[in-house]
């Protein structure tokens, strides 16, 4: 159940009614939550008001005070009409009733992308906002995060919970949240999570380069991965393929496989990989800021040579179909790093990509997987691409650190 609302229906003897709005978990395909209404009647308007107040307070976990009205939650919605298959508006229209049933009021901003969206977020009046909802892909989430982190009151801004309605191409964060909430990948299920109002902390990454900071909620990519991220945009004329466009470019990139020379330095988690006696990676102790500042040179691990790919993940899913970092946790204080060095055959690399939807790519020995607290990348090849959350940055040395538990996402 997500909420309650009055009904205007006329009843005999002056009775008044209200409706409980529920979205039960479906037992059959498609696994999409759908509205089910339960109607009740009361003797007086006052009694109806008290019942509705009590139900809303119970749903939000507040003390039951029937005489006290419950203020609607105000959600600032960012809709990216150009994301994915350009259906974000239609997607939001389809799920908006779920939010309204949950006693939410929405304000809508259609984003234009890039710096314009970041600046619009910086200009928000936070006093009127209880949370944010992104209807789009990971690029729009990136713009929201960077706007919040550079807001005039960044500490308050980034503490507002963020909800994701997947309507872009990749939707890695949206898939991660749905997976953790044990919901199937569907916009109505994502809206249900937001309607319930529960949220959890999530790590952010901060990428530093030439005195500039980029805030990441998804990933840092180099070599093969950034090539796919950025260059697959050349296939925009194949927009009808959706996320398959990236899959097609990945296949072509593997056929024309190249390596990149670089130096990767990182501060690994102290207990990774876990011993057989402690197989759960989420049992790692949360790192403290002082750990990185006081770490000796011997604590750092340095890899130098020719690399096929580097993927630094903040969440488990890179897209809705790519489980790149199956050991990643929302708020463990670590980044999960996948490294592939030169020497892997095209066939084994293709096999890894075919297995990545289930996380079984890690069973291939050439897949190196680390949990780290801090990472430095120094590209030594003259040409290449770097991407933060799918957005291209300068091809120069970068440093990435974890901001543990720094943001909040709607997640059950």
ABEGO torsion letter per residue (X at the ends): XABBBBBABBBBGGBBBBBBBBBBBBABOBBBBBBBBBBBBBABAAAAAAAAAAAAAAAAGBBBBAABBBBBBBBBBBBBAABEAGAAAAAAAAAAAAAAAAGBBBBBBBBAEEAAAAAAAAABBAAABABBBBBEBAAAAAAAAAAAAABABAAAAAABBBBBBBABAAGAAAAAAAAAAGBBBBAAAAAAAAAAGBBBBBBBBBBBBGGBBBBBAABBBBEAAAAAAAAAAAAAAAAAAEAAAAAAAAAAAAAABBBBBBBBBBBBBAAOBBBAABABAAABBBBBAAAAAABBAAABBBBBEBBABBBBBABABABAABBABAABBAAAGBBBBBBBBBGBBAAAAAAAAAAAAAGAAAABAABBBBBBABBBBBBABABEBBBBGGBBBBBBBBBBBBBBGABBBBBX
